[in-house]
Amino acid sequence: MTSPTHPALPTDRPLLDPPPEYAKWRAEEHVQRVTIWGENSPWLITRHEDARAVLADPRFSADATLAGFPGMRPQAPPRAPGQFFMMDPPDHTRLRRMLIPAFTFRRIEQLRPAIGRICEELIDAMTVRRRHRRRSRRVVRPPAALPRDLRAARGAVRGP
């Protein structure tokens, strides 16, 4: 008995748009089975309201370390410290509640000048490196550096 064949997960993207297959599936089949690697064929959710329903349903998990999780690779990458987006409640909920106050509209507005400065520095660094064609060095700092820089900026906003 042969296993059913599902379309491969589309990866070719025109610029920053999603692959064209997504629009077709969104219109015709809101939930589509796809093949990622080998016989790993998870379900692809193409509409916002369906994605919200899945994310709110406790029968589904975000924990890629669980057996049978449909990951992009055969082995799940180890979870880095503080990587709570790959956790399920109640751990995810506890950490999220701790972080919510740091990301209110008011707090982000206070940090806007620091965020702008950090972005300008990153763009300047990319421009300089492009001009010198140095490809051996990293162009952008890891995303983890941004929260560190924002914590420093927050201290400057609050004052001594």
C-alpha positions in Angstrom: 0.0 0.0 0.0 1.5 3.4 -1.0 1.0 6.5 1.0 -0.9 9.4 -0.5 1.1 12.0 -2.2 0.6 15.6 -1.0 2.0 18.7 -2.7 5.3 20.0 -1.5 5.3 23.0 0.8 5.9 25.9 -1.6 9.1 27.7 -0.9 9.6 29.8 -4.1 8.4 33.3 -3.3 8.1 36.3 -5.6 10.0 39.0 -3.6 8.3 39.2 -0.2 4.9 37.9 -1.2 3.7 34.4 -0.2 4.0 31.7 -2.8 1.2 31.9 -5.4 -0.1 28.4 -4.3 -1.2 29.9 -1.0 -3.8 32.2 -2.7 -5.2 29.2 -4.7 -5.4 27.1 -1.5 -6.9 30.0 0.5 -9.7 30.3 -2.1 -10.3 26.5 -2.7 -9.0 24.5 0.2 -8.6 26.4 3.4 -6.7 23.5 5.0 -4.2 21.7 2.8 -2.0 18.7 3.5 1.6 19.4 2.3 4.8 17.4 2.3 7.8 19.0 4.0 10.4 16.2 3.9 10.2 12.5 3.6 6.8 11.4 4.6 6.3 14.3 7.0 2.9 15.7 5.7 1.5 18.3 8.2 -1.6 20.4 7.5 -1.1 23.9 6.2 -3.7 26.5 7.4 -4.1 29.3 4.8 -6.8 31.6 6.3 -6.5 33.8 9.3 -9.7 32.7 11.1 -8.7 29.0 10.7 -5.2 29.8 12.1 -6.7 31.6 15.1 -9.0 28.6 15.8 -6.0 26.2 15.7 -3.9 28.4 17.9 -6.7 28.6 20.5 -7.3 24.9 20.5 -5.5 23.1 23.3 -5.3 19.9 21.2 -2.6 21.5 19.1 0.9 22.2 20.4 3.6 24.7 19.6 6.3 22.6 21.3 8.6 21.3 18.5 10.3 19.0 21.0 7.3 16.7 21.2 7.3 13.4 19.3 5.5 13.7 16.0 5.7 17.4 15.8 5.7 18.3 12.0 9.0 20.3 12.0 10.8 21.6 9.0 13.7 19.1 9.7 13.7 15.5 10.9 15.2 16.6 14.3 13.7 19.5 16.2 16.2 22.2 17.0 16.9 22.6 20.7 14.9 25.3 22.4 17.1 28.3 23.3 16.6 29.9 26.7 13.8 32.4 26.6 12.3 31.0 23.4 8.8 30.9 24.9 6.9 31.1 21.5 7.6 27.3 21.2 6.0 26.6 24.5 2.5 25.6 25.4 0.4 26.9 28.3 0.8 27.3 31.2 4.5 28.0 30.8 3.9 30.2 27.7 1.1 32.1 29.4 3.2 32.8 32.5 6.1 34.2 30.5 3.8 36.2 28.2 2.2 37.9 31.2 5.6 38.9 32.5 6.4 40.5 29.2 3.2 42.3 28.3 3.9 45.4 30.3 7.2 46.0 28.4 5.3 46.1 25.1 2.4 48.4 25.7 1.8 51.2 23.1 3.1 53.8 25.6 6.3 51.9 26.3 7.0 51.3 22.6 6.4 55.0 21.9 9.0 55.8 24.5 11.4 53.4 22.9 10.8 54.6 19.4 13.9 56.9 19.2 16.1 54.1 20.4 14.6 51.6 18.0 15.1 54.1 15.2 18.7 54.6 16.1 19.4 50.9 16.3 17.8 50.4 12.9 19.8 53.2 11.4 23.0 51.7 12.7 22.1 48.3 11.2 21.3 49.8 7.9 24.5 51.9 7.9 26.5 48.8 8.7 24.9 46.9 5.8 25.6 49.8 3.4 29.3 50.0 4.4 29.8 46.3 4.2 28.0 46.2 0.8 30.3 49.0 -0.5 33.4 47.0 0.7 31.9 43.7 -0.5 32.9 41.9 2.7 30.8 38.8 2.7 32.7 36.9 5.4 31.3 39.0 8.3 27.7 39.0 9.5 25.7 41.8 8.2 23.1 42.1 10.9 23.4 41.4 14.6 21.3 38.6 15.9 17.7 39.5 16.8 18.5 38.8 20.5 20.7 41.9 20.5 17.7 44.2 20.0 16.0 43.5 23.3 19.3 44.0 25.1 19.7 47.3 23.4 16.1 48.2 24.2 16.6 47.4 27.9 19.5 49.8 27.9 17.4 52.4 26.1 14.6 51.9 28.6 16.9 52.7 31.4 17.8 55.9 29.6 14.2 56.8 29.1 13.4 56.3 32.8 16.4 58.2 33.9 18.5 57.4 37.0 
